[in-house]
Each structure stands twice: as structure tokens, then as C-alpha cells.
Amino acid sequence: MTLSSRDGADAELLSDAIGALRELTLRVKDSHDRSFDDGNSADTWQSDELRDAISRAEAVIAKAQNRRE
């Protein structure tokens, strides 16, 4: 494999990874990873860790978008 074909393969892999990250981020925005059920009602919410992970993923996506432009 030549350097240019390897670079092309790496770029394609990175593009696929960013696409997967984008899809995961969109899907997880409406999910909840914490809940509390007192027997009468249940509350669900996103933990700080999940919100932070979403923010980091969005930052990576934005950085990738800026490099493409």
C-alpha cells in the first residue's frame, strides 16, 4: 500500500467514524441514563457524565467539519 492510498484509506475511515459519532450523538440526546421511581411516578434524566460526553462528541464533530471546509 502506498502512502497516498493509505492516507485515502485513513481519511475514509475517519469520515466513517465521524458519521457514526454524529448518528450516536443525535440518538443519545433524547436518552436518559438515570432514573428514580418512588412507586408513584418515575423521573428520568441525563447524568452530568452523559451530557459531558455528548458535548465532547459534538466538539469533535465541529472540529472535523471545520477541517473539511
Backbone bond lengths (Angstrom), bond angles and torsions (degrees), N, CA, C in turn:
res aa  C-N    CA-C-N  psi(-1)  N-CA   C-N-CA  omega(-1)  CA-C   N-CA-C  phi
1 M - - - 1.447 - - 1.532 107.79 -
2 T 1.322 115.43 128.95 1.459 119.36 178.98 1.514 110.10 -80.06
3 L 1.324 115.16 165.21 1.465 120.32 -178.46 1.522 111.16 -61.08
4 S 1.339 117.14 -42.11 1.461 119.07 -177.96 1.530 111.56 -68.44
5 S 1.335 117.83 -36.71 1.466 118.86 178.10 1.525 110.31 -71.01
6 R 1.338 116.47 -33.38 1.463 120.01 176.00 1.520 110.32 -66.69
7 D 1.336 117.74 -42.63 1.461 121.27 177.29 1.520 110.73 -60.48
8 G 1.332 116.14 -40.56 1.463 120.49 177.94 1.515 111.67 -64.33
9 A 1.317 116.33 -41.23 1.467 120.71 178.05 1.525 110.67 -65.93
10 D 1.340 116.22 -40.78 1.462 120.08 177.83 1.526 110.86 -64.03
11 A 1.322 116.77 -40.76 1.467 120.86 179.68 1.526 110.49 -65.27
12 E 1.321 116.59 -40.01 1.463 120.46 178.71 1.531 110.73 -66.07
13 L 1.326 116.73 -42.13 1.458 121.03 177.63 1.525 110.83 -62.60
14 L 1.321 116.90 -44.01 1.459 121.00 178.42 1.525 111.14 -62.58
15 S 1.311 116.72 -41.32 1.457 121.08 177.92 1.527 110.68 -62.29
16 D 1.339 117.02 -43.00 1.465 120.94 177.42 1.528 110.90 -63.37
17 A 1.332 116.98 -41.01 1.466 121.21 -179.69 1.528 110.73 -65.00
18 I 1.325 117.04 -42.24 1.469 120.67 178.67 1.527 109.80 -64.54
19 G 1.323 117.56 -40.07 1.464 120.96 177.39 1.523 111.74 -61.71
20 A 1.334 116.37 -43.10 1.463 120.25 177.81 1.520 111.04 -64.88
21 L 1.326 116.71 -41.80 1.465 121.29 178.72 1.527 110.43 -62.73
22 R 1.320 116.79 -40.40 1.467 121.24 178.47 1.532 110.33 -62.00
23 E 1.330 116.61 -45.57 1.463 120.40 -179.55 1.536 111.18 -64.66
24 L 1.320 116.75 -44.36 1.465 119.93 177.76 1.522 111.70 -60.62
25 T 1.323 116.48 -42.10 1.462 121.00 -179.78 1.526 110.85 -62.38
26 L 1.321 116.47 -43.98 1.465 119.57 179.27 1.522 111.23 -63.33
27 R 1.320 117.08 -39.87 1.466 120.56 -178.10 1.524 112.83 -72.12
28 V 1.313 117.39 -35.61 1.459 120.73 -174.27 1.530 113.01 -81.23
29 K 1.320 117.67 -17.34 1.470 120.13 -179.09 1.523 112.14 -57.02
30 D 1.328 117.34 -32.53 1.461 121.21 -178.43 1.526 112.89 -98.11
31 S 1.328 117.78 6.44 1.461 119.77 -179.45 1.530 110.21 -96.03
32 H 1.308 114.24 165.42 1.457 121.23 -179.21 1.520 108.62 -131.93
33 D 1.301 116.87 140.62 1.457 119.58 -179.56 1.529 112.68 -117.46
34 R 1.292 117.02 8.05 1.462 121.84 177.10 1.526 108.70 -134.10
35 S 1.317 116.46 145.92 1.454 119.89 176.96 1.520 110.45 -152.37
36 F 1.314 114.73 158.93 1.454 122.07 176.07 1.516 106.92 -143.53
37 D 1.306 116.58 128.43 1.464 121.80 179.69 1.526 107.74 -124.91
38 D 1.328 116.34 116.12 1.467 119.92 -179.58 1.522 112.19 -94.84
39 G 1.315 117.43 9.75 1.455 121.29 -178.73 1.512 113.00 96.81
40 N 1.316 117.00 -26.22 1.464 121.38 178.86 1.516 112.28 -104.55
41 S 1.299 114.95 -35.32 1.468 119.31 179.28 1.524 108.60 -151.90
42 A 1.297 114.57 160.05 1.461 120.03 179.91 1.518 109.22 -122.29
43 D 1.305 116.14 134.38 1.461 122.21 174.98 1.520 107.70 -110.16
44 T 1.306 116.25 140.05 1.460 121.12 175.01 1.513 108.74 -129.36
45 W 1.326 116.66 150.38 1.452 120.94 179.49 1.518 110.19 -159.82
46 Q 1.309 115.10 168.64 1.461 121.48 176.17 1.521 108.79 -91.47
47 S 1.313 115.63 135.90 1.458 120.14 175.86 1.525 109.51 -73.64
48 D 1.312 115.59 162.31 1.464 120.25 175.71 1.518 110.29 -59.45
49 E 1.333 116.76 -37.09 1.460 120.65 -179.26 1.524 111.62 -63.91
50 L 1.338 117.16 -41.43 1.458 120.09 178.53 1.521 110.57 -66.86
51 R 1.326 117.04 -44.03 1.474 119.86 178.16 1.521 110.58 -61.18
52 D 1.335 117.23 -40.06 1.468 120.89 178.02 1.531 111.18 -64.33
53 A 1.322 116.76 -41.17 1.467 120.49 179.14 1.528 110.69 -63.91
54 I 1.317 117.16 -40.53 1.465 121.31 176.93 1.528 109.73 -62.33
55 S 1.314 116.72 -44.50 1.472 120.91 179.50 1.524 111.29 -62.08
56 R 1.335 117.16 -43.05 1.469 120.21 178.61 1.521 111.06 -63.84
57 A 1.326 116.68 -41.56 1.466 120.46 178.99 1.527 110.63 -63.96
58 E 1.318 116.67 -42.08 1.466 120.42 178.54 1.526 110.85 -64.28
59 A 1.315 117.35 -35.74 1.471 121.18 177.81 1.535 110.70 -66.13
60 V 1.321 116.99 -40.88 1.467 120.75 177.82 1.527 110.30 -64.23
61 I 1.317 116.65 -43.14 1.468 121.03 178.75 1.529 110.26 -61.61
62 A 1.327 117.08 -45.38 1.470 121.17 179.42 1.524 110.83 -61.95
63 K 1.319 116.75 -42.09 1.467 121.15 179.46 1.532 110.47 -62.98
64 A 1.324 116.12 -41.47 1.469 120.34 178.27 1.526 110.89 -65.22
65 Q 1.336 116.63 -40.77 1.465 121.00 178.15 1.526 110.76 -61.86
66 N 1.331 117.27 -42.79 1.459 121.17 -178.36 1.533 111.23 -65.59
67 R 1.314 117.35 -34.68 1.462 120.61 178.45 1.505 112.20 -69.71
68 R 1.334 117.04 -29.88 1.462 121.32 179.48 1.531 111.77 -72.40
69 E 1.324 115.71 -28.55 1.471 119.80 -174.59 1.502 112.03 -84.55
